[in-house]
Amino acid sequence: MLAIDRDLVLCERLNRHPQMRARVESLLAVVEDAAGDCEKADAAERRVIEELRQMGNDALTAWAERGVEKRAAVAQAEPNGDRGVKKRYWYTTFGRIEVIEPLWRNGTGIERPFSASAGVNCRGSSLPLPRVITDFGADDAFGRVPAKLKEHYGIAMGL
């Protein structure tokens, strides 16, 4: 594939995901110091870290929304009884990820196709996050972990 073709494909993909395109543009603005506020290396590093954190959150949210759409399409093809929706969220090292997930009532049970396939539980956490919390708790008093999470990962989470 030619470089021009790859560039066009990349532009098309970014256009399908406006949040990701905005994050890439924000990172480029830091590289180019477009706002003129990244003259010092520390300021540039802080901006890059914040942009990458937000990009990670946006990427996981977009991934989850796409997963919800795929699972909902499959579940709608099967007659499973009553339907509803529920806001679901879980915590990651990129912060809180939230989606609106369709639910299907099947007799006395409730089916959550996305949560089941993605392996997420509402108010739960990703596998890397407890490791981070444990590492911070091992280094210092556990009561200081929320402050360390905010400082190092930019996420606010009560423990």
Backbone as a ProteinNet text record, in pm:
[ID]
protein_1_A
[PRIMARY]
MLAIDRDLVLCERLNRHPQMRARVESLLAVVEDAAGDCEKADAAERRVIEELRQMGNDALTAWAERGVEKRAAVAQAEPNGDRGVKKRYWYTTFGRIEVIEPLWRNGTGIERPFSASAGVNCRGSSLPLPRVITDFGADDAFGRVPAKLKEHYGIAMGL
[TERTIARY]
85.6	0	89.7	59.2	136.2	113.3	210.9	200.5	78.1	46	-70.5	-198.8	-205.8	-322.1	-335.9	-222.7	-226	-270.8	-224.5	-265.2	-416.1	-470.1	-614	-693.4	-646.5	-714.3	-711.4	-596.5	-586.3	-681.3	-686.5	-777.9	-923	-958.5	-1095	-1127.9	-1033.9	-1057	-1070.6	-984.6	-994.6	-1126	-1172.3	-1299.4	-1417.4	-1404.8	-1511.2	-1511.2	-1402	-1387.8	-1344.8	-1439.5	-1404.1	-1329.9	-1360.6	-1289.9	-1140.6	-1110.6	-970.5	-899.6	-969.8	-911.4	-877.6	-968.9	-945.2	-824.5	-807.3	-691.5	-560.8	-561.4	-440.7	-406.4	-509	-485.3	-431.6	-481.9	-431.9	-286	-250.6	-109.6	-21.2	-67.6	9.5	23.8	-78.9	-70	38.8	56.2	164.3	299.2	312	437	473.9	373.8	398	395.3	365.5	350.8	259.3	145	50.5	-1.1	-21.3	-74.1	36.8	162.2	274.2	294.2	232.8	244	330	403	487.2	633.3	678.6	817.3	911.8	871.4	953.4	918.6	1018.5	999.6	896	897.6	802.5	658.8	635.2	499.3	454.3	545.2	511.9	483	563	541.3	406.6	372.1	242.4	127.4	138	31.9	21.3	135.5	133.4	72.5	111.1	56.2	-95.1	-143.7	-288.4	-359.9	-302.6	-364.6	-367.8	-259.3	-255.7	-353.4	-366.8	-466.9	-606.6	-636.1	-769.5	-789.8	-683.5	-693.5	-723.4	-657.6	-685.2	-829.5	-881.1	-1019.9	-1114.7	-1087	-1171.3	-1167.5	-1049	-1035.5	-1113.9	-1102.2	-1176.3	-1326.8	-1367.6	-1510.2	-1563.2	-1489.7	-1532.5	-1535.2	-1435.6	-1433.1	-1557.6	-1590.6	-1706.6	-1836.5	-1849.3	-1971	-1986.9	-1877.6	-1882.3	-1921.9	-1866.3	-1901.8	-2048.1	-2101.7	-2244.1	-2328.3	-2291.2	-2367.3	-2363.3	-2246.4	-2234.1	-2317.3	-2306.4	-2380	-2529.8	-2569.3	-2712.1	-2770.3	-2695.2	-2742.8	-2763.3	-2670.6	-2682.8	-2801.3	-2814	-2920.8	-3058.4	-3068.2	-3197.9	-3247.3	-3155.7	-3195.3	-3262.6	-3240.6	-3299.7	-3412.4	-3526.2	-3635.3	-3603.7	-3568.9	-3530.4	-3621	-3738.4	-3828.3	-3815.6	-3845.5	-3847.2	-3707.6	-3706.3	-3578.9	-3577.6	-3460.3	-3439.8	-3296.8	-3258	-3120.2	-3074	-2945.4	-2888	-2749.6	-2719.9	-2586.5	-2491.6	-2381.2	-2280.7	-2149.3	-2072.6	-1940.3	-1844.8	-1718.3	-1612.3	-1491.1	-1395.2	-1276.8	-1155.9	-1073.7	-950.9	-838.5	-718.6	-607.6	-622.8	-720.6	-751.4	-874.5	-925.6	-1041.6	-1166.7	-1278.7	-1409	-1455.5	-1497.5	-1550.8	-1699.3	-1780.6	-1926.1	-1992	-2089.5	-2169.7	-2314.4	-2403.7	-2544.1	-2562.6	-2595.7	-2603.4	-2747.3	-2788	-2920.6	-2924.7	-3037.5	-3059.6	-3174.6	-3170.2	-3279.7	-3322.3	-3449.7	-3504.4	-3542.9	-3496.6	-3525.5	-3583	-3713	-3776.9	-3747.8	-3681.7	-3648	-3507.2	-3431.6	-3294	-3281.1	-3167.6	-3136	-3007.9	-3011.5	-2892.5	-2829.8	-2699.4	-2622.3	-2516.7	-2551.1	-2460.1	-2321.3	-2315.9	-2184.4	-2101.1	-2159.2	-2084.1	-2030.7	-2114	-2071.5	-1956.5	-1966.6	-1862.1	-1734.4	-1746.1	-1628	-1563.1	-1634.7	-1578.8	-1570.7	-1670.7	-1672.1	-1792.4	-1774.5	-1882.4	-1905.1	-2031.6	-2061.9	-1997.1	-1936.8	-1863.4	-1738.9	-1701	-1580.9	-1458.4	-1353	-1230.4	-1161.6	-1075.8	-995.1	-889.7	-827	-722.7	-600.6	-553.8	-435.5	-458.8	-581.4	-604.4	-579.4	-628.4	-598.1	-448	-374.2	-228.4	-166.2	-213.5	-163.5	-197.6	-322.3	-366.5	-284.5	-259.9	-180.4	-37.5	20.9	157.4	164.6	68.9	67.5	46.7	-44	-70.4	49.1	129.9	249.1	358.2	360.2	464.4	436	310.4	271.5	142.5	94	-31.8	-143.7	-229.4	-335	-429.4	-444.1	-530.2	-482.7	-356.2	-300.4	-312.3	-364.3	-374.8	-460.7	-578.6	-655.6	-578	-500.6	-420.7	-313	-253.6	-151.7	-212.5	-332.6	-401.4	-426.4	-467.8	-493.9	-363.7	-258.6	-129.8	-69	-65.1	5.2	-79	-209.7	-294.8	-404.9	-419.2	-519	-661.8	-681.9	-817.9	-856.2	-980.3	-1034.5	-1119.8	-1087	-1158.5	-1155.6	-1272.2	-1278	-1255.4	-1183.1	-1155.8	-1216
-118.1	0	123.8	218.4	341.1	428.9	516.4	605.9	696	741.8	828.5	751.2	626	542.6	522.6	496.9	479.4	608.1	722.3	850.8	871.1	837.9	852.1	759.9	637.5	541.8	591.9	643.7	696.9	815	905.9	1020.7	974.9	877.5	825.2	764.3	689.5	627.3	733.3	834.1	940.7	1017.3	1035.3	1105.2	1025.3	893.9	811.1	818.2	867.3	877.9	1020.1	1114.7	1255.7	1283.5	1205.2	1228.2	1197.8	1089.9	1052.4	1154.2	1200.1	1301.6	1427.9	1469.6	1587.8	1568.6	1448.3	1421.8	1425.1	1367.2	1370.1	1515	1594.3	1735.3	1809.1	1775.9	1838	1802.3	1676.1	1636.3	1710.1	1722.3	1797	1943.4	2000	2138.2	2153.7	2051.3	2055	2048	1955.8	1941	2072.9	2138.1	2262.9	2385	2365.1	2472.8	2581.5	2539.2	2629.4	2738.4	2706.1	2803.5	2888.2	2851.3	2926.1	2907.9	2804.5	2782.4	2661.5	2609.3	2491.2	2520.7	2635	2671	2585.2	2555.4	2474.5	2327	2241.2	2096.7	2042.5	2092.2	2043.8	2074.6	2192.9	2230	2142.6	2119.6	2033.9	1891.7	1841.3	1705.6	1694.1	1793	1789.5	1789.1	1870.1	1874.6	1742	1682	1553.1	1445.5	1442	1342.9	1357.6	1479.8	1501.1	1462.1	1497.1	1460.1	1308.5	1240	1093.8	1025.9	1080	1025.7	1038.3	1157.8	1180	1096.1	1079.4	995.6	851.2	802.3	666.6	651.7	750.6	746	750.1	840.3	849.5	720.1	661	536.8	423.1	409.1	303.1	326.9	452.5	483.3	450.7	490.5	460.3	309.8	238.9	92.6	32.3	80.7	27.9	59.8	180.8	217.7	131.3	105.9	19.3	-123.5	-170.9	-304.1	-313.7	-208.7	-206.1	-215.9	-137.5	-139.9	-278.3	-340.6	-473.7	-576.6	-577	-675.9	-650.3	-524	-493.1	-540.8	-525.7	-570.5	-721.8	-794.3	-940.6	-979.4	-913.8	-948.7	-913	-805.9	-767.2	-867.8	-937.8	-1037.8	-1158.3	-1176	-1288.6	-1237.8	-1303.8	-1259.9	-1299	-1200.6	-1229	-1163.9	-1122.7	-1064.1	-913	-856.9	-712.2	-652.9	-526.1	-456.6	-332.5	-290.3	-167.1	-122.3	-11.8	34.9	71.5	66.6	98.7	159.1	264.8	322.4	230.3	194.7	107.9	183.8	166.7	227.8	139.8	156.1	88.4	179.4	150.3	235.1	168.2	250.8	204.9	300.6	270.9	363.2	490.6	495.7	616.8	687.8	643.4	706.2	622.4	686.3	619.3	608.7	488.2	462.9	436	509.6	501.4	470.2	382.2	353.3	331.9	349.3	315.2	179.8	78.9	-57.6	-106.7	-161.9	-223.6	-350.1	-372.4	-491.5	-570.4	-700.5	-786.3	-871	-867.1	-951.3	-1084.3	-1187.7	-1322.5	-1400.3	-1400	-1463.8	-1381.2	-1442.6	-1369.6	-1312	-1344	-1295.6	-1175.1	-1109	-995.8	-1028.6	-1010.1	-1032.7	-899	-891.4	-772.8	-816.8	-816.8	-874.2	-809.8	-676.3	-612.3	-644.1	-626.2	-651.3	-793.8	-887.7	-1027.9	-1051.8	-997.7	-1023.3	-946.6	-825.7	-743	-777.3	-850.7	-887.8	-770.5	-680.2	-566.1	-576.5	-525.1	-519.3	-373.6	-337.1	-200.2	-170.3	-55.4	-8	-91.4	-175.8	-257.4	-183.5	-258.6	-196.2	-289.4	-229.8	-307	-384.2	-480.9	-558.2	-474.5	-380.1	-302.9	-209.9	-158.5	-59.9	-114.1	-231.7	-281.5	-301.3	-334.6	-347.3	-213.2	-107.7	26.7	64	39	71.8	-4.6	-132.1	-213.8	-161.5	-127.3	-73	56.5	146.3	271	243.5	149.8	115.9	51.4	-22.8	-85.9	16.1	124.1	225.9	322.3	342.1	445.7	402.7	483.3	452.6	442.5	343.8	319	438.5	516.1	634.4	740	733.1	831.3	786.2	667.8	614.1	702.3	751.1	836.6	959.7	1020.3	1137.1	1097.4	979.5	932.4	897.7	839.1	810.6	940	1044.1	1173.6	1232.7	1227	1284.3	1210.2	1078.4	999.9	962.6	945.7	900.9	1001.3	1105.8	1207.1	1161.6	1056	1006.9	1023.1	1060.4	1072.3	950.2	881.7	759.6	740.3	730.4	703.3	554.9	522.6	382.3	343.8
0	0	0	-84.5	-94.7	27.2	53.6	168.6	158.2	39.1	21.2	54	11.8	43.1	193.9	260.9	406.8	475	423.3	480.3	466.4	349.8	327.1	418.5	432.9	521	665.2	708.2	844.4	863.1	768	777.4	782.6	701.6	703.9	839.6	895.3	1025.6	1134.5	1132.4	1232.1	1218.3	1096.5	1075.4	1130.3	1136.4	1195.2	1347.9	1404.7	1551	1586.1	1588.8	1609.6	1740.7	1846.8	1973.8	1958	1887.9	1868.9	1779	1677.5	1589.3	1670	1756.6	1839.3	1930	1985.1	2072.2	1993.5	1874.4	1790	1755.4	1721.8	1692.1	1813.8	1934.3	2057.4	2082.4	2057.2	2072.6	1972.5	1850.9	1751.2	1791.2	1854.2	1901	2007	2090.5	2189.3	2117.5	2023	1948.1	1880.2	1822.3	1749.7	1840.9	1969.9	2068.4	2013.6	1961.7	1896.1	1990	2116.7	2212.3	2273.5	2250.5	2305.5	2454.5	2512.5	2657.1	2692.5	2595.1	2619.6	2587.3	2632.5	2607.6	2691.4	2812.6	2903.1	2887.2	2905.6	2890.4	2988.9	3112.4	3213	3173.7	3120.5	3077.3	2960.6	2867.1	2752.6	2799.2	2891.9	2942.7	3012.7	3096.1	3164.7	3064.2	2959.7	2857.9	2783.8	2748.4	2677.9	2766.2	2892.5	2985.4	2993.6	3010.2	3020.7	2891.6	2777.8	2649.9	2631.8	2668.5	2655.2	2750.9	2870.5	2964.3	2905.6	2855.2	2799.5	2673.7	2594.7	2474.9	2513.4	2617.9	2665.5	2710.5	2784	2828.5	2708.8	2614.8	2495	2414.2	2402.1	2324.5	2390	2521.8	2591.1	2586.2	2597.7	2589	2449.8	2345.9	2208.2	2184.2	2236.8	2224.9	2290.7	2410.4	2482.6	2408.2	2358.7	2285.2	2159.9	2091.3	1972.8	2013.2	2124.7	2174.2	2211.3	2272.6	2308.4	2181.6	2079.1	1952.6	1887.9	1884.8	1823.9	1899.3	2031.6	2112.2	2107	2101.9	2094.2	1962.2	1854.2	1723.2	1722.5	1782.6	1789.6	1877.4	1992.6	2086.9	2031.8	1954.4	1898.8	1796.5	1734.7	1635.2	1700.5	1830.6	1902.8	1992.7	1992.8	2082	2226.3	2308.4	2447.1	2549.9	2512.2	2610.6	2617.4	2734.6	2754.4	2743.8	2701.8	2687.7	2774.5	2810	2884.5	2864.4	2928.3	2922	3062.1	3081.1	3211	3189.1	3264.1	3258.4	3334.1	3270.1	3332.1	3334.7	3439.3	3441.6	3519.4	3489.3	3561.5	3559.8	3645.3	3660	3595.6	3532.2	3468.6	3507.6	3464.8	3488.8	3406.6	3316.8	3240.3	3295.8	3408.5	3469.2	3452.9	3478.6	3474.3	3329	3290.3	3156.2	3172.4	3096.1	3109.9	2976.3	2977.3	2858.1	2900.5	2804.6	2823.9	2757	2836.8	2785.5	2780	2665.2	2658.8	2744.9	2809	2891.5	2831.7	2847.3	2803.9	2922	2950.7	3057	2994.2	3057.2	3009	3126.6	3135.4	3251.2	3374.8	3472.6	3594.8	3590.2	3487	3476.9	3385	3397	3310.7	3236.1	3105.4	3023.2	2987.9	3006.3	2971	2869.5	2741.9	2641.6	2637.8	2646.4	2640.2	2764.2	2880.9	3005.4	3009	2965.9	2967.1	2869.7	2749.2	2649.2	2679.6	2737.4	2765.1	2898.6	2982.6	3112.5	3209.1	3203.3	3295.2	3387.5	3507.9	3605.6	3641.6	3657.6	3696.3	3831.1	3839.1	3956.9	3984.2	3889.1	3903.7	3854.2	3829	3779.4	3679.9	3601.2	3507.6	3586.3	3524.4	3593.4	3632.3	3548.9	3589.7	3709	3726.7	3832.2	3973.4	4011.2	4145.5	4170	4065	4080.3	4115.9	4049.4	4078.7	4222	4261.8	4398	4501	4475	4566.6	4576.9	4463	4464.9	4545.4	4524.8	4600.7	4749	4781.4	4921.1	4988.6	4912.1	4968.9	4996.5	4917.6	4933.4	5047.6	5078.5	5172.9	5242	5333.5	5401.1	5297.8	5314.5	5216.6	5202.9	5307.6	5304.3	5206.4	5167.7	5073.2	4928.2	4905.5	4769.3	4677.9	4720.7	4629.4	4582.8	4671	4631.7	4531.2	4551.4	4457.2	4321.5	4322.9	4196.4	4119.8	4191.2	4127.2	4073.3	4152.5	4111	3992.7	3998.4	3897.3	3775.8	3795.4	3685.7	3650.7	3731.1	3702	3721.3	3801.4	3823.7	3969.7	3990.4	4125.2	4152.3	4259.7	4293	4442.9	4504.1	4646.1	4671.3	4774.4	4804.7	4937.2
[MASK]
+++++++++++++++++++++++++++++++++++++++++++++++++++++++++++++++++++++++++++++++++++++++++++++++++++++++++++++++++++++++++++++++++++++++++++++++++++++++++++++++

